[in-house]
Amino acid sequence: MGSVARITNISARSDKGFDDAVETGIQRANQTLRNVQGAWVKDQKVEVVDGKIAVWQVALEVTFILE
């Protein structure tokens, strides 16, 4: 028997780095979605304040299997 997946877009931010932003996004997705299987980082950007990176942000496509 096959399976059907759905993809949802989320954005996550961190003041530590891109890896932390991805981890934050996946942790939050797991609170709401069941059967999360993976994610694709579609976009990355930073916010700069006074010449320094203040925020790292990622746009994720999260894939989860429908029950």
Secondary structure, DSSP 8 states (H G I E B T S, - for coil): ----EEEEEEEEEESS-HHHHHHHHHHHHHHH-SSEEEEEEEEEEEEEETTEEEEEEEEEEEEEE--
